[in-house]
């Protein structure tokens, strides 16, 4: 019996299995891993999680691929193989440190290189798509484990834009009959899930940490603005903010998704050229404010129920500047870290993709027009065998 058939038998017979979710986000700061226990009878249970930072050279190459306009096919092929090898070593290191057995399956989001959420004409057809690299076959063969990957492609085939997918996870784990909740994930980009008593919707809201990280590196030689402390020292410039709000993403209808194609370093530098002479901390504060403004705009235009509380996840969950601005704009709303619901904010996305992998193997269909624009539900993910 193959490992895949054995795994499907375990799932259908109701046995407990473990899945390891892998997430490498837009910030490209490292690989997030989360080990989760699943069974048909019980709710998913978080076991362990950890982020392994990328060596400087690996992060630099990922950012180059994300931002360059010209990618050579030969280099793209080799880079996908390379990332698969890097991730396989990181997984082995994680499992050894956690003293954990090999998981029953892996679920990998992949590393996004291009995201094209808007329809484009190509050879007479209206098409859109999303490209994640990091070869799943390498992971399956090196780790001798079934791997589920390439989730966005399925959503695109169902008429969606491919992202965000985490809202389905948020709804499953965090929906409450008594509270109107929001789940805000601030990674390189930001996305918001609205879990109302009557309404469920989600959308990307704009940049998360990606622009602030870039400015922290440029101004202070820091990989990020820890806790938002640099931004807290600055003042928001209304003129610069107005220019930033002209980004094409904010004019698109909801629901929508985005990527570095919209919020690239080149785009930011072009905007900043017309605002020379500003203090570094004021530039950083204004760019960081754009993140909070995008969230508030999404709520203003879409929320039909009064929000009670928001749970924060992702690398920006500890950013005090973001929290302060959101609290000012949303009085009466309480903000909490996702760990209060049993899911550490730094591991939530990786855990979420473990759940998406479980749904794929268990045959669970997902898809909502109010999230990605998908026209119907379907099973997302491709399976690589040992």
C-alpha positions as CSV (number, residue, x, y, z in Angstrom):
1,X,0.0,0.0,0.0
2,X,1.4,3.4,-0.9
3,X,1.9,6.1,1.7
4,X,-0.9,8.2,0.2
5,X,-3.4,5.3,0.3
6,X,-2.4,4.5,3.8
7,X,-2.9,8.1,4.8
8,X,-6.3,8.3,3.2
9,X,-7.3,5.1,5.0
10,X,-6.2,6.6,8.3
11,X,-8.3,9.8,7.6
12,X,-11.4,7.9,6.6
13,X,-11.2,5.5,9.6
14,X,-11.1,8.5,12.0
15,X,-7.6,8.1,13.3
16,X,-5.5,11.0,14.6
17,X,-2.9,12.2,12.2
18,X,-0.4,15.1,12.2
19,X,0.2,17.7,9.5
20,X,3.1,20.1,9.3
21,X,2.2,23.4,7.6
22,X,4.9,25.5,5.9
23,X,4.6,29.2,5.2
24,X,7.1,31.5,3.5
25,X,5.5,34.9,3.2
26,X,5.9,38.1,1.2
27,X,8.4,39.5,3.8
28,X,10.7,36.5,3.0
29,X,12.2,36.6,6.5
30,X,12.0,32.9,7.1
31,X,10.0,29.7,7.0
32,X,7.2,29.3,9.5
33,X,6.3,25.8,10.5
34,X,3.4,24.5,12.6
35,X,2.6,21.0,13.6
36,X,-1.1,20.3,14.0
37,X,-3.1,17.3,15.0
38,X,-6.3,16.3,13.0
39,X,-9.1,13.8,13.1
40,X,-12.6,13.6,11.8
41,X,-14.0,13.5,15.3
42,X,-12.1,16.4,16.9
43,X,-11.2,20.0,16.2
44,X,-7.7,20.7,15.0
45,X,-5.1,20.9,17.8
46,X,-2.0,23.1,17.6
47,X,1.1,21.1,18.8
48,X,4.3,23.1,18.1
49,X,5.5,25.9,15.9
50,X,8.7,27.7,15.1
51,X,10.1,30.1,12.5
52,X,13.6,29.5,11.0
53,X,15.1,32.7,9.6
54,X,16.5,32.6,6.1
55,X,20.3,33.2,5.6
56,X,20.8,36.6,4.2
57,X,21.7,35.3,0.7
58,X,18.5,33.3,0.5
59,X,16.3,36.2,1.5
60,X,18.0,38.5,-0.9
61,X,17.4,36.1,-3.8
62,X,13.7,35.7,-2.9
63,X,13.2,39.5,-2.8
64,X,15.1,39.8,-6.1
65,X,12.7,37.3,-7.8
66,X,9.7,39.1,-6.3
67,X,10.7,42.5,-7.6
68,X,12.6,41.9,-10.9
69,X,10.6,42.4,-14.1
70,X,12.6,39.8,-16.0
71,X,12.9,36.2,-14.7
72,X,15.0,33.7,-16.8
73,X,13.3,30.3,-17.0
74,X,16.6,28.4,-16.2
75,X,17.1,30.4,-13.0
76,X,13.4,29.9,-12.0
77,X,13.7,26.2,-12.4
78,X,16.9,26.0,-10.3
79,X,15.5,28.3,-7.6
80,X,12.4,26.2,-7.1
81,X,14.6,23.1,-6.6
82,X,16.9,25.1,-4.3
83,X,14.1,26.3,-2.1
84,X,12.8,22.8,-1.8
85,X,16.2,21.6,-0.6
86,X,16.4,24.5,1.9
87,X,13.0,23.8,3.3
88,X,13.6,20.1,3.6
89,X,16.7,20.8,5.8
90,X,14.7,23.2,7.9
91,X,11.9,20.7,8.4
92,X,14.4,18.1,9.6
93,X,15.9,20.6,12.0
94,X,12.5,21.5,13.3
95,X,11.4,17.9,13.9
96,X,14.7,17.0,15.6
97,X,14.5,20.0,17.9
98,X,10.8,19.3,18.7
99,X,11.6,15.6,19.3
100,X,8.6,14.9,17.0
101,X,8.0,12.0,14.7
102,X,7.7,12.5,11.0
103,X,4.3,14.1,10.3
104,X,1.7,12.2,8.2
105,X,1.7,14.9,5.7
106,X,3.2,18.3,4.9
107,X,1.2,21.3,3.5
108,X,3.3,24.0,1.8
109,X,2.0,27.4,0.7
110,X,5.2,27.9,-1.4
111,X,7.0,31.2,-1.9
112,X,4.9,33.7,-4.0
113,X,6.9,35.1,-6.8
114,X,4.1,36.7,-8.9
115,X,0.4,37.3,-8.1
116,X,-1.9,38.5,-10.8
117,X,-5.3,39.0,-9.3
118,X,-6.8,41.1,-12.0
119,X,-7.9,39.5,-15.3
120,X,-5.6,40.1,-18.3
121,X,-6.1,39.3,-21.9
122,X,-3.8,36.6,-23.1
123,X,-4.1,34.8,-26.5
124,X,-7.8,35.8,-26.7
125,X,-8.8,34.7,-23.2
126,X,-9.3,36.6,-19.9
127,X,-6.9,35.0,-17.4
128,X,-5.4,35.6,-14.0
129,X,-3.1,33.5,-11.8
130,X,-0.6,33.2,-9.0
131,X,2.9,31.6,-9.0
132,X,4.4,30.0,-5.9
133,X,7.8,28.4,-6.1
134,X,9.6,25.9,-3.8
135,X,9.4,22.4,-5.3
136,X,7.0,20.1,-3.4
137,X,8.4,17.0,-5.0
138,X,11.7,17.7,-3.4
139,X,10.0,18.0,0.0
140,X,8.1,14.7,-0.6
141,X,11.2,12.8,-1.7
142,X,13.6,14.2,0.9
143,X,11.3,13.8,3.8
144,X,9.5,10.7,2.6
145,X,6.1,12.3,3.4
146,X,3.0,13.1,1.4
147,X,3.0,16.8,0.5
148,X,0.0,19.0,-0.4
149,X,0.9,22.3,-2.2
150,X,-0.1,24.9,-4.8
151,X,-3.5,25.8,-3.2
152,X,-4.0,29.1,-5.0
153,X,-4.1,27.4,-8.4
154,X,-7.3,25.6,-7.5
155,X,-9.0,28.8,-6.4
156,X,-8.1,30.5,-9.6
157,X,-9.5,27.6,-11.6
158,X,-12.8,28.0,-9.7
159,X,-12.9,31.7,-10.8
160,X,-11.2,33.2,-7.7
161,X,-8.1,35.4,-7.5
162,X,-6.2,32.8,-5.5
163,X,-6.0,34.7,-2.3
164,X,-6.6,35.2,0.5
165,X,-7.1,31.6,1.6
166,X,-6.6,32.0,5.4
167,X,-10.1,33.4,5.9
168,X,-11.5,29.9,5.5
169,X,-9.3,28.8,8.3
170,X,-10.3,31.8,10.4
171,X,-14.0,31.0,10.0
172,X,-13.5,27.4,10.9
173,X,-11.3,28.1,14.0
174,X,-12.6,31.4,15.3
175,X,-16.2,32.1,14.4
176,X,-18.3,32.9,17.4
177,X,-22.2,32.8,17.8
178,X,-21.9,35.6,20.5
179,X,-19.3,38.0,19.1
180,X,-18.7,39.8,15.8
181,X,-15.0,39.1,15.2
182,X,-12.3,40.2,12.9
183,X,-9.1,38.4,12.3
184,X,-6.3,40.6,11.0
185,X,-3.2,39.0,9.6
186,X,-0.3,41.5,9.2
187,X,2.5,39.7,7.3
188,X,4.3,41.3,4.4
189,X,0.8,42.1,3.2
190,X,-2.3,42.5,5.3
191,X,-5.6,40.6,5.1
192,X,-8.8,40.9,7.1
193,X,-11.5,38.3,7.8
194,X,-14.9,39.5,9.1
195,X,-16.8,36.9,11.1
196,X,-20.2,38.3,11.7
197,X,-23.3,36.7,13.1
198,X,-24.9,36.9,9.7
199,X,-22.1,38.0,7.4
200,X,-18.7,36.4,6.4
201,X,-16.3,38.2,4.1
202,X,-12.6,38.7,3.7
203,X,-10.1,40.7,1.7
204,X,-6.6,41.8,1.4
205,X,-6.4,45.3,2.8
206,X,-3.0,46.5,1.4
207,X,0.6,46.4,2.6
208,X,1.4,44.9,5.9
209,X,5.1,44.9,6.9
210,X,6.7,44.9,3.5
211,X,7.1,48.7,3.0
212,X,8.0,49.3,6.6
213,X,10.6,46.6,6.5
214,X,12.1,48.1,3.4
215,X,12.4,51.5,5.1
216,X,13.8,50.1,8.3
217,X,16.5,48.5,6.2
218,X,17.1,51.6,4.2
219,X,17.1,54.1,7.0
220,X,18.4,52.2,10.0
221,X,19.9,49.0,8.6
222,X,17.4,46.9,10.5
223,X,15.5,44.0,9.1
224,X,12.2,45.5,10.4
225,X,10.9,48.2,12.7
226,X,10.7,46.2,16.0
227,X,7.4,46.8,17.7
228,X,6.9,49.8,15.5
229,X,9.2,51.9,17.8
230,X,10.7,53.9,15.0
231,X,7.3,54.7,13.5
232,X,6.0,55.8,16.9
233,X,8.7,58.5,16.9
234,X,7.4,60.1,13.7
235,X,4.4,62.1,12.5
236,X,2.1,61.2,9.7
237,X,2.4,63.4,6.6
238,X,-1.0,64.0,5.0
239,X,0.6,65.0,1.7
240,X,2.7,61.8,1.5
241,X,-0.3,59.7,2.7
242,X,-2.5,61.2,0.0
243,X,0.1,60.1,-2.6
244,X,0.3,56.6,-1.2
245,X,-3.4,56.2,-1.3
246,X,-3.4,56.7,-5.0
247,X,-2.0,53.2,-5.4
248,X,-4.1,51.3,-7.9
249,X,-4.9,48.5,-5.4
250,X,-7.2,50.8,-3.4
251,X,-9.4,51.6,-6.4
252,X,-10.2,48.0,-7.1
253,X,-13.6,46.6,-5.9
254,X,-13.8,44.2,-3.0
255,X,-13.0,41.4,-2.4
256,X,-9.5,41.8,-3.7
257,X,-6.0,40.5,-3.2
258,X,-2.6,42.0,-3.8
259,X,1.2,41.3,-3.9
260,X,4.5,43.1,-4.3
261,X,3.4,43.9,-7.9
262,X,1.3,46.6,-6.3
263,X,3.5,47.6,-3.4
264,X,7.0,47.2,-4.7
265,X,10.0,49.1,-3.5
266,X,10.3,50.7,-6.9
267,X,6.7,52.1,-6.6
268,X,7.5,53.4,-3.1
269,X,10.7,55.1,-4.2
270,X,8.9,56.9,-7.1
271,X,6.3,58.2,-4.6
272,X,9.1,59.3,-2.1
273,X,10.9,61.2,-4.8
274,X,8.2,63.9,-4.7
275,X,8.5,64.2,-0.9
276,X,12.2,64.8,-0.3
277,X,13.4,66.5,2.9
278,X,11.1,64.6,5.3
279,X,12.4,63.1,8.5
280,X,13.1,59.4,8.3
281,X,10.7,58.6,11.2
282,X,7.9,60.7,9.6
283,X,8.3,58.7,6.3
284,X,8.2,55.5,8.2
285,X,5.2,56.6,10.3
286,X,3.3,57.6,7.2
287,X,4.0,54.4,5.3
288,X,3.0,52.4,8.4
289,X,-0.2,54.4,8.8
290,X,-1.2,53.3,5.3
291,X,-1.4,49.7,6.6
292,X,-3.9,50.7,9.3
293,X,-5.8,53.0,7.0
294,X,-6.3,50.1,4.5
295,X,-7.8,48.0,7.2
296,X,-10.2,50.7,8.4
297,X,-11.3,51.4,4.7
298,X,-12.1,47.7,4.2
299,X,-14.3,47.8,7.3
300,X,-15.9,51.1,6.3
301,X,-16.9,49.9,2.9
302,X,-17.9,46.3,3.8
303,X,-18.9,45.8,7.4
304,X,-22.7,45.5,8.0
305,X,-22.4,44.5,11.6
306,X,-20.7,46.3,14.5
307,X,-17.4,44.8,15.2
308,X,-16.7,43.6,18.8
309,X,-13.1,42.4,18.7
310,X,-10.2,41.8,16.5
311,X,-7.6,39.1,16.8
312,X,-4.1,39.9,15.5
313,X,-1.7,37.5,13.7
314,X,1.4,37.6,11.7
315,X,4.7,39.4,12.1
316,X,2.9,42.8,12.6
317,X,0.8,41.6,15.5
318,X,3.3,43.0,18.0
319,X,3.6,46.4,16.2
320,X,2.4,49.0,18.6
321,X,2.2,51.7,16.0
322,X,-0.3,49.5,14.0
323,X,-2.3,48.7,17.2
324,X,-2.4,52.4,18.3
325,X,-3.7,53.6,15.0
326,X,-6.3,50.9,14.7
327,X,-7.5,51.6,18.3
328,X,-7.9,55.3,17.5
329,X,-9.9,54.6,14.3
330,X,-12.0,51.8,15.8
331,X,-13.1,53.0,19.3
332,X,-15.1,50.3,21.2
333,X,-13.3,47.5,19.4
334,X,-11.0,45.3,21.6
335,X,-7.7,43.9,20.1
336,X,-6.2,40.6,21.1
337,X,-3.3,38.4,20.1
338,X,-4.5,35.2,18.3
339,X,-2.8,33.1,21.0
340,X,-5.7,33.9,23.3
341,X,-7.7,31.6,21.1
342,X,-5.1,28.9,21.3
343,X,-3.2,29.6,18.1
344,X,0.1,31.5,18.4
345,X,0.0,34.5,16.1
346,X,3.4,33.8,14.6
347,X,2.4,30.2,13.7
348,X,-1.2,30.8,12.6
349,X,-0.6,31.0,8.9
350,X,1.5,27.9,8.8
351,X,-1.1,26.1,10.9
352,X,-3.7,27.3,8.6
353,X,-2.0,25.7,5.6
354,X,-1.8,22.5,7.5
355,X,-5.6,22.7,7.9
356,X,-5.9,23.5,4.2
357,X,-3.8,20.4,3.5
358,X,-6.1,18.3,5.8
359,X,-9.2,19.6,3.9
360,X,-7.6,18.6,0.6
361,X,-6.8,15.0,1.8
362,X,-10.2,14.7,3.5
363,X,-12.1,15.9,0.4
364,X,-13.5,19.1,2.0
365,X,-14.5,21.7,-0.6
366,X,-14.0,25.4,0.1
367,X,-14.6,28.6,-1.8
368,X,-16.6,31.8,-1.4
369,X,-17.3,34.7,-3.8
370,X,-17.1,37.1,-0.7
371,X,-13.5,36.0,-0.1
372,X,-11.6,35.4,-3.3
373,X,-14.4,35.8,-5.9
374,X,-14.5,32.0,-6.4
375,X,-17.7,31.0,-8.4
376,X,-18.1,27.7,-6.5
377,X,-16.6,25.4,-3.9
378,X,-13.8,22.9,-4.7
379,X,-11.0,20.9,-3.3
380,X,-7.7,23.0,-3.3
381,X,-4.2,21.6,-3.4
382,X,-2.0,19.2,-5.4
383,X,-0.6,16.1,-3.9
384,X,3.0,14.9,-4.2
385,X,3.8,11.3,-3.2
386,X,6.9,9.7,-1.7
